[in-house]
Amino acid sequence: MTSESPAVRLRRREQLRDFLRTCRARLTPADVGVVAVGRRRTPGLRREEVAALAGVGVSWYTWLEQGRDITVSSDVLDAISRALRLTDLERAHLYLLAGLNPPRVGGARGDEVSPELRRLLDAWLPRPAILRDRYWNLLAINDATRAVFGYDDSDHNCLVTFFTNARYRDMHVHWASVAPVVVAAFRADAAHAPADPGFDRVVAELSAVSTEFAELWARHEVGAPVQAVKAIHHPEAGELHFDVTTLAVADRSHRYLELHNPRPGTGTAERLERLAHVGLAASV
């Protein structure tokens, strides 16, 4: 978590207090297999019951629920999440309120891509569209991405493809000048999760096959994501220029849509249409 002002820290603790109290109040002893003892003046579980279920001290849990400035660990927060029967999203919310980086929620590589997202990718035709995860792994692409950028079944990661797909590299008009920017953007994404081995796997895989990437990675340059312009020279369609916009998928954490839109005044839209017609005719 980034540094925060005293006022923000106080507000976060107040929200933590209210959140834990609300989650505790919505459960009954029967919900969690606890035998109710004595008359209850308020609904829900008692603090000592939550503490016992989570395996933490009653005083410590009371301090946490009161929003006191105490040290918490991910293991303890996970135990409290289980005790309070929190959903994955609620668990991530608890982490944030406690001042820790939240665990990943959904969007793991290999998860099924919803029909709605696949229809969106296809609806973007004849313009290229990509669905990727936080590691830049390709989750789904449309036919225009294959036709325009030369992606095939061996391409599984946007960063790896950028450095190792010979056809893509040859088409990219400004590849050498763009490469440092691309690597810096990936490092910025990786910095949000320094303990996540998924980023390390991509770096290790690519470093083993690309000395160019290894040298750029060693620079430790960090760049913020920006609205990008991509220019390629397609062997059949000629010069193509795209505005590239990256959008986060709201209901699936760490999934991103990369939409390529023809840049006005470049003739790209017309060339895409012709390329699409040629491809359709060839498939008939």
Secondary structure by P-SEA (a helix, b strand, c coil): cccccaaaaaaaaaaaaaaaaaaaaaccccccccccccccccccccaaaaaaaacccaaaaaaaaacccccccaaaaaaaaaaacccaaaaaaaaaaaccccccccccccccccaaaaaaaaaaccbbbbbbccccccccccaaaaaacccccccccaaaaacccaaaaaaccccccaaaaaaaaaaaaaaaccccaaaaaaaaaaaaccaaaaaaaaccccccccbbbbbbbcccccbbbbbbbbbcccccccbbbbbbccccccaaaaaaaaaaaaaaaaac
